[in-house]
Amino acid sequence: MREDRTWNGVPLDSDEEYLFLSWYEEAERLGLVSDITRQPEFKLSDKAVTIEHKVNSRGIKAVEKFLLHPHTYRADFSFTVAVEKNEAGDMVMLLDKFITRRAARLIYSVFKNKPVCFVDVKGGWSNHRSRNSSDVTFPVNQKWVYAKYGIFVNKVVISPGKGSFFKNYWAPDEAFRTVKGNPSKVYRACARFDDVKSLSD
């Protein structure tokens, strides 16, 4: 990862986050998204304790015993999406005009009376053998956030393989350059910003 990959002066966790933000900035130029926030936090559970009663020479004493740590989940980003009413009267995202696979579209949640997308950015591979692998922890956190807050966190896969977010929408110009600035063919099967911006006219 390039050392200069930062956002508002804050170092990013991965190349995938950098590329997603590059995509976001292009979508923002089209008026499709706004008000991005990094690492929105969800408190999912408090610390759990139990009370045990111990008998000593002075009588019975209540003692607090630790059981579980509190659990907090942080998504990678959230941002407001522009919406409009379709012919059926449903509110749909303007982003839907640019998608190639409707089943893979982003899903927004109503948060503070605004249509907001929450996303967790992933690469194309993770270590399934690790219990801390995002393949293991993300689905649990995703369900937990939805059950507790009614907010759906979108899994955004940046890799160029099957299910790639960039294949579903478009790849930002930054994705067509290597770390050294040379032309890259990794995302050659994806549409580019120039290919889709005419759709917004």
MDAnalysis code that builds the backbone (N, CA, C; Angstrom):
import MDAnalysis as mda
import numpy as np

u = mda.Universe.empty(603, n_residues=201, atom_resindex=np.repeat(np.arange(201), 3), trajectory=True)
u.add_TopologyAttr("name", ["N", "CA", "C"] * 201)
u.add_TopologyAttr("resid", np.arange(1, 202))
u.add_TopologyAttr("resname", ["MET", "ARG", "GLU", "ASP", "ARG", "THR", "TRP", "ASN", "GLY", "VAL", "PRO", "LEU", "ASP", "SER", "ASP", "GLU", "GLU", "TYR", "LEU", "PHE", "LEU", "SER", "TRP", "TYR", "GLU", "GLU", "ALA", "GLU", "ARG", "LEU", "GLY", "LEU", "VAL", "SER", "ASP", "ILE", "THR", "ARG", "GLN", "PRO", "GLU", "PHE", "LYS", "LEU", "SER", "ASP", "LYS", "ALA", "VAL", "THR", "ILE", "GLU", "HIS", "LYS", "VAL", "ASN", "SER", "ARG", "GLY", "ILE", "LYS", "ALA", "VAL", "GLU", "LYS", "PHE", "LEU", "LEU", "HIS", "PRO", "HIS", "THR", "TYR", "ARG", "ALA", "ASP", "PHE", "SER", "PHE", "THR", "VAL", "ALA", "VAL", "GLU", "LYS", "ASN", "GLU", "ALA", "GLY", "ASP", "MET", "VAL", "MET", "LEU", "LEU", "ASP", "LYS", "PHE", "ILE", "THR", "ARG", "ARG", "ALA", "ALA", "ARG", "LEU", "ILE", "TYR", "SER", "VAL", "PHE", "LYS", "ASN", "LYS", "PRO", "VAL", "CYS", "PHE", "VAL", "ASP", "VAL", "LYS", "GLY", "GLY", "TRP", "SER", "ASN", "HIS", "ARG", "SER", "ARG", "ASN", "SER", "SER", "ASP", "VAL", "THR", "PHE", "PRO", "VAL", "ASN", "GLN", "LYS", "TRP", "VAL", "TYR", "ALA", "LYS", "TYR", "GLY", "ILE", "PHE", "VAL", "ASN", "LYS", "VAL", "VAL", "ILE", "SER", "PRO", "GLY", "LYS", "GLY", "SER", "PHE", "PHE", "LYS", "ASN", "TYR", "TRP", "ALA", "PRO", "ASP", "GLU", "ALA", "PHE", "ARG", "THR", "VAL", "LYS", "GLY", "ASN", "PRO", "SER", "LYS", "VAL", "TYR", "ARG", "ALA", "CYS", "ALA", "ARG", "PHE", "ASP", "ASP", "VAL", "LYS", "SER", "LEU", "SER", "ASP"])
u.atoms.positions = np.array([
    [0.844, -1.207, 0.000],
    [0.000, 0.000, 0.000],
    [0.873, 1.248, 0.000],
    [0.477, 2.260, -0.773],
    [1.227, 3.490, -0.814],
    [1.115, 4.240, 0.497],
    [2.242, 4.804, 0.939],
    [2.248, 5.499, 2.220],
    [1.424, 6.785, 2.187],
    [1.236, 7.356, 0.984],
    [0.545, 8.636, 0.902],
    [-0.963, 8.477, 0.729],
    [-1.470, 7.270, 0.920],
    [-2.905, 7.083, 0.773],
    [-3.612, 7.468, 2.059],
    [-4.083, 8.675, 2.070],
    [-4.764, 9.222, 3.247],
    [-6.079, 9.852, 2.815],
    [-6.929, 10.127, 3.789],
    [-8.204, 10.803, 3.556],
    [-8.358, 11.881, 4.598],
    [-8.407, 13.136, 4.136],
    [-8.452, 14.280, 5.048],
    [-7.338, 14.215, 6.090],
    [-6.165, 13.764, 5.635],
    [-5.008, 13.694, 6.518],
    [-4.930, 12.454, 7.384],
    [-5.946, 11.578, 7.291],
    [-5.969, 10.364, 8.115],
    [-5.533, 9.171, 7.272],
    [-4.523, 8.409, 7.715],
    [-4.098, 7.230, 6.945],
    [-5.231, 6.218, 6.822],
    [-5.374, 5.642, 5.642],
    [-6.404, 4.642, 5.410],
    [-5.891, 3.255, 5.753],
    [-6.830, 2.331, 6.008],
    [-6.461, 0.985, 6.433],
    [-6.031, 0.093, 5.278],
    [-6.423, 0.430, 4.041],
    [-6.139, -0.481, 2.931],
    [-6.224, 0.239, 1.594],
    [-5.665, -0.389, 0.567],
    [-5.816, 0.115, -0.797],
    [-7.282, 0.110, -1.214],
    [-8.028, -0.895, -0.731],
    [-9.446, -0.994, -1.096],
    [-10.221, 0.224, -0.606],
    [-9.935, 0.701, 0.597],
    [-10.592, 1.906, 1.096],
    [-10.238, 3.108, 0.216],
    [-8.986, 3.190, -0.189],
    [-8.545, 4.293, -1.041],
    [-9.306, 4.277, -2.364],
    [-9.426, 3.109, -2.976],
    [-10.132, 3.014, -4.251],
    [-11.619, 3.294, -4.088],
    [-12.203, 2.838, -2.982],
    [-13.619, 3.135, -2.754],
    [-13.838, 4.641, -2.620],
    [-12.960, 5.318, -1.896],
    [-13.097, 6.763, -1.746],
    [-12.908, 7.472, -3.082],
    [-12.059, 6.920, -3.940],
    [-11.901, 7.487, -5.280],
    [-13.216, 7.366, -6.045],
    [-13.882, 6.212, -5.892],
    [-15.195, 6.023, -6.519],
    [-16.211, 6.998, -5.920],
    [-16.196, 7.146, -4.611],
    [-17.144, 8.039, -3.934],
    [-16.996, 9.469, -4.453],
    [-15.766, 9.930, -4.610],
    [-15.545, 11.302, -5.058],
    [-16.112, 11.517, -6.458],
    [-16.019, 10.499, -7.324],
    [-16.609, 10.620, -8.652],
    [-18.135, 10.632, -8.569],
    [-18.693, 9.772, -7.707],
    [-20.151, 9.758, -7.520],
    [-20.639, 11.074, -6.934],
    [-19.851, 11.678, -6.082],
    [-20.211, 12.965, -5.489],
    [-20.246, 14.054, -6.558],
    [-19.339, 13.981, -7.508],
    [-19.315, 14.964, -8.601],
    [-20.578, 14.886, -9.453],
    [-21.210, 13.714, -9.477],
    [-22.456, 13.542, -10.222],
    [-23.688, 13.896, -9.392],
    [-23.472, 14.264, -8.122],
    [-24.592, 14.600, -7.253],
    [-25.339, 13.383, -6.735],
    [-24.682, 12.220, -6.750],
    [-25.343, 10.980, -6.336],
    [-25.197, 10.700, -4.852],
    [-24.135, 11.211, -4.239],
    [-23.830, 10.935, -2.832],
    [-23.301, 12.208, -2.184],
    [-23.311, 12.225, -0.846],
    [-22.786, 13.380, -0.114],
    [-22.561, 13.001, 1.343],
    [-21.887, 13.886, 2.061],
    [-21.765, 13.793, 3.527],
    [-21.181, 12.469, 4.001],
    [-20.025, 12.105, 3.465],
    [-19.420, 10.833, 3.869],
    [-18.831, 10.931, 5.273],
    [-18.960, 9.846, 6.013],
    [-18.397, 9.725, 7.359],
    [-17.556, 8.464, 7.415],
    [-16.394, 8.536, 8.029],
    [-15.528, 7.362, 8.154],
    [-15.756, 6.683, 9.504],
    [-15.844, 5.374, 9.470],
    [-15.956, 4.500, 10.631],
    [-17.124, 4.860, 11.564],
    [-18.351, 4.887, 11.034],
    [-19.513, 5.037, 11.928],
    [-19.571, 3.855, 12.890],
    [-19.896, 4.134, 14.120],
    [-19.778, 3.130, 15.185],
    [-21.151, 2.709, 15.699],
    [-21.268, 1.418, 15.967],
    [-22.492, 0.854, 16.533],
    [-22.154, 0.121, 17.825],
    [-22.789, 0.515, 18.898],
    [-22.631, -0.204, 20.161],
    [-23.628, -1.353, 20.173],
    [-23.127, -2.560, 20.186],
    [-23.992, -3.726, 20.059],
    [-24.317, -4.396, 21.385],
    [-23.408, -4.331, 22.326],
    [-23.716, -4.917, 23.635],
    [-22.885, -4.248, 24.717],
    [-23.431, -4.192, 25.915],
    [-22.711, -3.651, 27.064],
    [-21.865, -4.744, 27.715],
    [-21.031, -4.331, 28.616],
    [-20.296, -5.307, 29.420],
    [-21.287, -6.122, 30.236],
    [-21.048, -7.407, 30.317],
    [-21.951, -8.282, 31.078],
    [-21.269, -8.743, 32.361],
    [-22.009, -8.643, 33.454],
    [-21.495, -9.098, 34.745],
    [-22.584, -9.908, 35.439],
    [-22.173, -10.633, 36.441],
    [-23.128, -11.334, 37.288],
    [-22.762, -11.060, 38.742],
    [-23.708, -11.234, 39.629],
    [-23.474, -10.981, 41.048],
    [-23.420, -12.315, 41.789],
    [-22.323, -12.525, 42.454],
    [-22.182, -13.713, 43.285],
    [-22.208, -13.299, 44.759],
    [-22.801, -14.116, 45.573],
    [-22.870, -13.828, 47.001],
    [-21.928, -14.761, 47.751],
    [-21.023, -14.146, 48.465],
    [-20.040, -14.911, 49.229],
    [-20.269, -14.704, 50.724],
    [-20.152, -15.794, 51.447],
    [-20.351, -15.759, 52.894],
    [-19.003, -15.677, 53.589],
    [-18.873, -14.701, 54.472],
    [-17.659, -14.614, 55.288],
    [-18.058, -14.377, 56.739],
    [-17.080, -14.072, 57.559],
    [-17.345, -13.916, 58.994],
    [-18.233, -12.719, 59.305],
    [-18.306, -11.785, 58.353],
    [-19.115, -10.587, 58.568],
    [-20.526, -10.729, 57.999],
    [-20.752, -11.850, 57.319],
    [-22.069, -12.057, 56.739],
    [-21.976, -12.390, 55.257],
    [-22.933, -11.911, 54.490],
    [-22.987, -12.200, 53.061],
    [-22.589, -10.946, 52.277],
    [-21.655, -11.129, 51.345],
    [-21.152, -10.013, 50.547],
    [-21.464, -10.256, 49.068],
    [-22.041, -9.264, 48.421],
    [-22.314, -9.344, 46.982],
    [-21.053, -8.941, 46.217],
    [-20.618, -9.797, 45.316],
    [-19.399, -9.552, 44.539],
    [-19.743, -9.583, 43.049],
    [-19.334, -8.552, 42.335],
    [-19.570, -8.491, 40.893],
    [-18.510, -9.319, 40.166],
    [-18.958, -10.201, 39.294],
    [-18.049, -11.044, 38.531],
    [-18.210, -10.750, 37.042],
    [-17.086, -10.471, 36.376],
    [-17.087, -10.160, 34.951],
    [-17.456, -11.384, 34.123],
    [-18.308, -11.174, 33.081],
    [-18.662, -12.258, 32.165],
    [-18.214, -11.986, 30.734],
    [-18.610, -10.816, 30.191],
    [-18.347, -10.529, 28.781],
    [-17.939, -9.079, 28.584],
    [-17.026, -8.859, 27.638],
    [-16.642, -7.503, 27.261],
    [-17.766, -6.839, 26.463],
    [-17.831, -5.515, 26.483],
    [-18.776, -4.837, 25.590],
    [-18.356, -5.068, 24.145],
    [-19.286, -4.980, 23.220],
    [-18.974, -5.225, 21.811],
    [-19.424, -4.050, 20.961],
    [-18.479, -3.507, 20.187],
    [-18.748, -2.381, 19.295],
    [-18.301, -2.750, 17.884],
    [-19.089, -2.361, 16.919],
    [-18.734, -2.603, 15.520],
    [-18.604, -1.268, 14.794],
    [-17.582, -1.166, 13.962],
    [-17.397, 0.023, 13.132],
    [-17.464, -0.378, 11.661],
    [-18.389, 0.218, 10.931],
    [-18.381, 0.068, 9.479],
    [-17.246, 0.938, 8.934],
    [-16.967, 0.826, 7.660],
    [-15.889, 1.645, 7.092],
    [-16.363, 3.056, 6.757],
    [-17.548, 3.150, 6.129],
    [-18.042, 4.463, 5.715],
    [-19.566, 4.496, 5.755],
    [-20.099, 5.698, 5.870],
    [-21.522, 5.936, 5.619],
    [-21.626, 7.215, 4.812],
    [-22.652, 7.315, 3.985],
    [-22.842, 8.516, 3.189],
    [-24.304, 8.624, 2.780],
    [-24.742, 9.852, 2.603],
    [-26.111, 10.114, 2.169],
    [-26.218, 9.892, 0.665],
    [-27.336, 9.314, 0.230],
    [-27.549, 9.077, -1.199],
    [-28.724, 9.908, -1.697],
    [-28.612, 10.365, -2.936],
    [-29.709, 11.107, -3.563],
    [-30.781, 10.120, -3.999],
    [-32.047, 10.448, -3.741],
    [-33.155, 9.556, -4.087],
    [-34.210, 10.320, -4.879],
    [-35.043, 9.563, -5.565],
    [-36.177, 10.127, -6.276],
    [-37.307, 9.116, -6.257],
    [-38.512, 9.576, -6.543],
    [-39.672, 8.692, -6.548],
    [-39.857, 8.116, -7.954],
    [-39.992, 6.773, -8.027],
    [-40.195, 6.145, -9.329],
    [-41.682, 6.107, -9.689],
    [-42.007, 5.492, -10.819],
    [-43.392, 5.476, -11.303],
    [-44.333, 4.745, -10.353],
    [-43.773, 3.792, -9.586],
    [-44.596, 3.042, -8.637],
    [-44.779, 3.781, -7.319],
    [-44.100, 4.921, -7.192],
    [-44.211, 5.691, -5.960],
    [-43.185, 5.330, -4.913],
    [-42.225, 4.459, -5.263],
    [-41.172, 4.068, -4.325],
    [-39.988, 5.025, -4.436],
    [-39.338, 5.254, -3.313],
    [-38.133, 6.076, -3.317],
    [-36.939, 5.202, -3.700],
    [-36.260, 5.579, -4.758],
    [-35.110, 4.802, -5.248],
    [-33.895, 5.711, -5.350],
    [-32.716, 5.118, -5.253],
    [-31.484, 5.879, -5.346],
    [-31.187, 6.248, -6.799],
    [-30.672, 7.440, -7.023],
    [-30.222, 7.822, -8.354],
    [-29.072, 6.922, -8.814],
    [-28.354, 6.359, -7.867],
    [-27.275, 5.423, -8.196],
    [-27.772, 4.222, -8.980],
    [-29.051, 3.873, -8.797],
    [-29.596, 2.695, -9.474],
    [-29.557, 2.833, -10.998],
    [-29.459, 4.061, -11.489],
    [-29.384, 4.277, -12.941],
    [-28.075, 3.742, -13.523],
    [-27.081, 3.570, -12.671],
    [-25.744, 3.244, -13.149],
    [-25.354, 1.787, -12.910],
    [-26.242, 1.013, -12.328],
    [-25.871, -0.346, -11.956],
    [-26.081, -1.301, -13.120],
    [-25.198, -2.301, -13.217],
    [-25.309, -3.300, -14.282],
    [-25.983, -4.567, -13.792],
    [-25.928, -4.835, -12.472],
    [-26.562, -6.011, -11.886],
    [-27.441, -5.527, -10.733],
    [-28.751, -5.458, -10.959],
    [-29.634, -4.867, -9.954],
    [-29.624, -5.636, -8.638],
    [-29.397, -6.946, -8.717],
    [-29.382, -7.741, -7.489],
    [-28.221, -7.352, -6.585],
    [-27.226, -6.687, -7.155],
    [-26.039, -6.328, -6.372],
    [-26.025, -4.862, -5.974],
    [-27.144, -4.165, -6.115],
    [-27.166, -2.735, -5.826],
    [-26.993, -2.462, -4.334],
    [-26.520, -1.273, -4.034],
    [-26.439, -0.841, -2.648],
    [-27.842, -0.700, -2.061],
    [-27.949, -0.910, -0.777],
    [-29.215, -0.757, -0.068],
    [-29.040, 0.354, 0.967],
    [-29.946, 1.316, 0.954],
    [-29.827, 2.400, 1.925],
    [-30.773, 2.176, 3.103],
    [-30.421, 2.794, 4.211],
    [-31.248, 2.769, 5.412],
    [-31.662, 4.196, 5.742],
    [-32.790, 4.343, 6.409],
    [-33.207, 5.664, 6.871],
    [-32.530, 5.909, 8.215],
    [-31.639, 6.887, 8.233],
    [-30.857, 7.189, 9.428],
    [-30.937, 8.687, 9.684],
    [-31.462, 9.055, 10.844],
    [-31.669, 10.471, 11.191],
    [-32.473, 11.173, 10.094],
    [-33.518, 10.466, 9.630],
    [-34.451, 10.986, 8.623],
    [-33.803, 11.232, 7.261],
    [-32.677, 10.584, 6.993],
    [-32.006, 10.716, 5.704],
    [-31.743, 9.328, 5.121],
    [-31.714, 9.224, 3.770],
    [-31.338, 7.951, 3.146],
    [-29.810, 7.798, 3.166],
    [-29.330, 6.843, 3.936],
    [-27.889, 6.695, 4.160],
    [-27.451, 5.274, 3.834],
    [-26.341, 5.166, 3.122],
    [-25.722, 3.865, 2.872],
    [-24.568, 3.670, 3.846],
    [-24.532, 2.499, 4.470],
    [-23.416, 2.102, 5.311],
    [-22.675, 0.989, 4.579],
    [-21.351, 1.075, 4.529],
    [-20.589, 0.079, 3.774],
    [-19.395, -0.425, 4.578],
    [-19.072, -1.688, 4.341],
    [-17.866, -2.309, 4.870],
    [-17.068, -2.768, 3.653],
    [-15.899, -2.179, 3.454],
    [-15.101, -2.406, 2.248],
    [-14.200, -3.611, 2.442],
    [-14.246, -4.533, 1.477],
    [-13.461, -5.761, 1.551],
    [-12.577, -5.920, 0.315],
    [-11.485, -6.674, 0.501],
    [-10.690, -7.103, -0.636],
    [-11.299, -8.384, -1.178],
    [-10.536, -9.105, -1.949],
    [-11.084, -10.318, -2.554],
    [-10.735, -11.585, -1.827],
    [-9.887, -11.520, -0.781],
    [-9.440, -12.744, -0.113],
    [-9.208, -12.452, 1.340],
    [-9.486, -13.422, 2.178],
    [-9.169, -13.314, 3.596],
    [-8.843, -14.692, 4.135],
    [-8.236, -14.723, 5.310],
    [-7.794, -15.970, 5.912],
    [-8.957, -16.641, 6.640],
    [-9.588, -17.608, 6.003],
    [-10.760, -18.265, 6.587],
    [-10.411, -19.032, 7.863],
    [-9.126, -19.349, 8.049],
    [-8.753, -20.139, 9.222],
    [-8.717, -19.303, 10.492],
    [-8.671, -18.003, 10.351],
    [-8.605, -17.136, 11.520],
    [-10.001, -16.817, 12.030],
    [-10.196, -16.922, 13.324],
    [-11.512, -16.605, 13.888],
    [-11.796, -15.114, 13.818],
    [-10.737, -14.294, 13.592],
    [-10.920, -12.857, 13.449],
    [-11.047, -12.439, 11.994],
    [-11.083, -13.409, 11.093],
    [-11.268, -13.109, 9.680],
    [-12.576, -12.371, 9.486],
    [-12.559, -11.356, 8.608],
    [-13.796, -10.614, 8.362],
    [-14.870, -11.490, 7.740],
    [-14.466, -12.578, 7.063],
    [-15.459, -13.517, 6.541],
    [-16.271, -14.144, 7.666],
    [-15.662, -14.215, 8.849],
    [-16.331, -14.804, 10.013],
    [-17.063, -13.733, 10.814],
    [-16.389, -12.624, 11.086],
    [-16.954, -11.615, 11.984],
    [-17.962, -10.699, 11.309],
    [-17.756, -10.360, 10.026],
    [-18.654, -9.385, 9.392],
    [-20.101, -9.861, 9.319],
    [-20.396, -11.092, 8.856],
    [-21.804, -11.501, 8.781],
    [-22.516, -11.434, 10.136],
    [-21.785, -11.739, 11.205],
    [-22.397, -11.679, 12.543],
    [-22.702, -10.228, 12.904],
    [-21.713, -9.343, 12.706],
    [-21.930, -7.931, 13.011],
    [-23.019, -7.331, 12.127],
    [-23.046, -7.724, 10.869],
    [-24.052, -7.222, 9.935],
    [-25.466, -7.561, 10.413],
    [-25.675, -8.819, 10.794],
    [-26.991, -9.237, 11.300],
    [-27.326, -8.545, 12.612],
    [-26.343, -8.395, 13.464],
    [-26.546, -7.791, 14.780],
    [-26.947, -6.320, 14.642],
    [-26.251, -5.578, 13.765],
    [-26.582, -4.171, 13.535],
    [-28.002, -4.044, 12.993],
    [-28.352, -4.922, 12.060],
    [-29.694, -4.846, 11.466],
    [-30.773, -5.176, 12.501],
    [-30.509, -6.196, 13.327],
    [-31.490, -6.593, 14.344],
    [-31.683, -5.510, 15.395],
    [-30.602, -4.832, 15.764],
    [-30.694, -3.852, 16.855],
    [-31.090, -2.460, 16.374],
    [-30.597, -2.054, 15.200],
    [-30.817, -0.683, 14.744],
    [-31.653, -0.578, 13.469],
    [-31.921, -1.705, 12.814],
    [-32.650, -1.649, 11.553],
    [-31.834, -1.045, 10.428],
    [-30.524, -1.088, 10.558],
    [-29.609, -0.524, 9.556],
    [-28.884, -1.659, 8.848],
    [-28.908, -1.626, 7.521],
    [-28.229, -2.645, 6.732],
    [-26.854, -2.134, 6.318],
    [-25.820, -2.909, 6.643],
    [-24.451, -2.572, 6.247],
    [-24.110, -3.352, 4.980],
    [-23.816, -2.639, 3.905],
    [-23.483, -3.258, 2.629],
    [-22.043, -3.766, 2.623],
    [-21.865, -4.983, 2.167],
    [-20.521, -5.514, 1.952],
    [-20.072, -5.102, 0.558],
    [-19.002, -4.326, 0.478],
    [-18.506, -3.813, -0.795],
    [-17.170, -4.484, -1.105],
    [-17.171, -5.361, -2.100],
    [-15.964, -6.094, -2.499],
    [-15.304, -5.343, -3.651],
    [-14.074, -4.921, -3.436],
    [-13.380, -4.085, -4.409],
    [-12.602, -4.903, -5.437],
    [-12.255, -6.135, -5.129],
    [-11.450, -6.942, -6.054],
    [-12.155, -7.061, -7.401],
    [-11.399, -7.309, -8.479],
    [-12.009, -7.337, -9.818],
    [-12.739, -8.625, -10.156],
    [-12.826, -9.553, -9.237],
    [-13.466, -10.846, -9.515],
    [-14.977, -10.775, -9.456],
    [-15.593, -11.948, -9.304],
    [-17.042, -12.060, -9.256],
    [-17.601, -11.278, -8.070],
    [-18.657, -10.523, -8.328],
    [-19.271, -9.737, -7.267],
    [-18.579, -8.420, -6.982],
    [-17.637, -8.026, -7.836],
    [-16.912, -6.779, -7.623],
    [-17.849, -5.582, -7.659],
    [-17.709, -4.713, -6.690],
    [-18.508, -3.489, -6.627],
    [-18.297, -2.639, -7.871],
    [-17.056, -2.558, -8.339],
    [-16.755, -1.742, -9.515],
    [-17.378, -2.324, -10.782],
    [-17.525, -3.640, -10.840],
    [-18.199, -4.233, -11.996],
    [-19.692, -3.938, -11.957],
    [-20.235, -3.811, -10.770],
    [-21.667, -3.544, -10.630],
    [-22.013, -2.094, -10.971],
    [-21.090, -1.176, -10.692],
    [-21.311, 0.244, -10.994],
    [-20.285, 0.698, -12.036],
    [-19.207, 1.268, -11.585],
    [-18.081, 1.611, -12.464],
    [-16.827, 1.688, -11.608],
    [-15.677, 1.624, -12.249],
    [-14.401, 1.733, -11.541],
    [-13.890, 3.162, -11.663],
    [-13.372, 3.722, -10.582],
    [-12.858, 5.100, -10.648],
    [-11.590, 5.151, -11.487],
    [-11.284, 6.325, -11.987],
    [-10.085, 6.484, -12.808],
    [-8.829, 6.012, -12.084],
    [-8.806, 6.191, -10.762],
    [-7.636, 5.792, -9.977],
    [-7.380, 4.291, -10.069],
    [-8.412, 3.498, -10.319],
    [-8.256, 2.047, -10.394],
    [-7.533, 1.608, -11.661],
    [-7.442, 2.489, -12.622],
    [-6.785, 2.152, -13.887],
    [-5.323, 2.580, -13.900],
    [-4.788, 2.905, -12.709],
    [-3.373, 3.223, -12.568],
    [-2.766, 2.361, -11.481],
    [-1.529, 1.933, -11.655],
    [-0.831, 1.151, -10.643],
    [-0.345, 2.079, -9.544],
    [0.232, 1.494, -8.499],
    [0.782, 2.280, -7.394],
    [1.824, 3.270, -7.908],
    [2.575, 2.879, -8.941],
    [3.625, 3.738, -9.509],
    [3.089, 4.698, -10.563],
    [1.795, 4.636, -10.828],
    [1.205, 5.552, -11.787],
    [1.146, 5.040, -13.199],
    [1.536, 3.789, -13.412],
    [1.495, 3.199, -14.749],
    [0.090, 2.695, -15.059],
    [-0.256, 2.516, -16.341],
    [-1.577, 1.979, -16.688],
    [-1.787, 0.585, -16.109],
    [-2.983, 0.320, -15.601],
    [-3.320, -0.984, -15.028],
    [-4.492, -1.594, -15.785],
    [-4.420, -2.917, -15.988],
    [-5.483, -3.620, -16.696],
    [-6.362, -4.451, -15.751],
    [-6.133, -4.318, -14.456],
    [-6.847, -5.146, -13.486],
    [-8.364, -4.966, -13.609],
    [-8.798, -3.741, -13.821],
    [-10.239, -3.447, -13.875],
    [-10.696, -3.147, -15.302],
    [-10.010, -3.705, -16.275],
    [-10.307, -3.379, -17.678],
    [-11.718, -3.791, -18.092],
    [-12.333, -4.753, -17.372],
    [-13.695, -5.188, -17.726],
    [-14.768, -4.260, -17.151],
    [-14.359, -3.278, -16.360],
    [-15.325, -2.382, -15.705],
    [-15.557, -1.126, -16.539],
    [-16.742, -0.564, -16.391],
    [-17.008, 0.740, -16.980],
    [-16.169, 1.791, -16.263],
    [-15.951, 2.918, -16.936],
    [-15.205, 4.021, -16.344],
    [-16.150, 5.203, -16.099],
    [-15.641, 6.149, -15.348],
    [-16.430, 7.336, -15.001],
    [-16.944, 8.036, -16.264],
    [-16.091, 8.189, -17.248],
    [-16.493, 8.866, -18.486],
    [-17.599, 8.099, -19.217],
    [-17.647, 6.771, -19.000],
    [-18.672, 5.948, -19.664],
    [-20.057, 6.172, -19.070],
    [-20.103, 6.512, -17.795],
    [-21.396, 6.570, -17.105],
    [-21.888, 7.982, -16.830],
    [-20.987, 8.972, -16.816],
    [-21.435, 10.305, -16.401],
    [-22.444, 10.910, -17.366],
    [-22.436, 10.461, -18.623],
    [-23.408, 10.985, -19.578],
    [-24.823, 10.576, -19.208],
    [-24.968, 9.478, -18.433],
    [-26.284, 9.018, -18.025],
    [-26.965, 9.974, -17.053],
    [-26.162, 10.821, -16.431],
    [-26.726, 11.752, -15.458],
    [-27.211, 13.035, -16.093],
    [-26.937, 13.218, -17.368],
    [-27.345, 14.444, -18.057],
    [-28.836, 14.441, -18.363],
])
